[in-house]
């Protein structure tokens, strides 16, 4: 018989290939092990370390964003729950942006709706009011009461080779509490050089402090030394508010006529005073018409025209004015519209109307704000003047106009009003 021999196929692998395969498996195993260990270690560290969203100012080591938006929303939610659900409709709608303006195609009247029923509870106490600057301030118990707003320390210097005014905003002391929940404030400062208002700057926001140390220097070029005596430094002290308009704490006015920085830096400390909203009387005038239809529960606001607007630039014209119309219920802005821009005029004619659905029982708490703004293509738009009608009217004329509108249903009431400073 023939001998049958089975032949087994060979699978010989060279030592080099085997070594590469083994090394690859080892590297992959080590990498996976290191990755898993790193993830577990980071998860453990997060429980014991400061969260990464905290932003630290690199120069001064001051934490200016120690609180997340979600934490603040959580505080608001807890506060609203304690109030038994009062005010949820308007606050939630305002925060979520659901109450923005709607635009109808084809150019028909624009309509904004207000909530049907809202109760703010303790959101706006009787001793608070919305100032023409848009901030919430507590009114003193009597006109003669003095309100302590702290003081501001700064320095003034002049650079002769560069023809530059150098202002250093150093610190503030004894600021009032503007946030009742944290019993603190988030202060910052806006500075303007009057009367031209061409130089506008502001400091960073410092969180949760009544003794802020800014130590920020601003240099204003192109100011001849001979002109310093005609200039006034205006410091506006504010407290940042994430969910509504920033609070105005006060202001400091410093005429440079009594300051001589020719021999070196001049250190100054001035008391912060309550903002004088009546100090500017030459902002021009605005004519508006309002009418209310009680059956349709609809208010029509017509921006007619403005006159005698101040000269805002070197050309002698308030270049491109337009009017922004904001509607407030209590302290919350619930609608905003704006007119078209009118080119190169101090006496613009707008003739534009806006319609808002407002239930009659809400009228006593509604305010309409008109901002006349100078449009700028290359720089920030500048507010020329301001008018408020309604619950927070600044003067007797605005209050009387609103009363006539409410007492004359269906009748359009048009009046001229002097604009105040913003």
Buried (B, 14 or more C-beta within 10 A) or exposed (E): EEEEEEEEEEEEEEEEEEEEEEEEEEEEEEEEEEEEEEEEEEEEEEEEEEEEEEEEEEEBEBBBEBBEEEEBEEEBEEBBEEBEEBBBBBBBBBBEEEBEBEEEEEEEEBBBBBBEEBEBBEBBEEEBBBBBBBBBBEEEEEEEEEEEBBBBBBBBBBBEEEBBBBBBBBBBBEBBEBBEEBEBBBBBBBBBBBEBEBBEBBBBBBBBBBEBBBEBEBBBEEBEBEEBEEBEBBBBBBBBBEEBBBBBBBBBEBEBEEBEBEEEEBEBBBEBBBBEBEEBEEBBBBBBBBBBBEEEBBBBBBBBBBBEBBEBEEEEBBBBBBBBBBBBBBBBBBBBBBBEBBEEBBBBEBEBBBBBBBBBEBBEBBBBBBBBBBBEEEEEBBBBBBBBBBBBBBBEBBBBBBEEBBEEEEEEBEBBBBBBBB
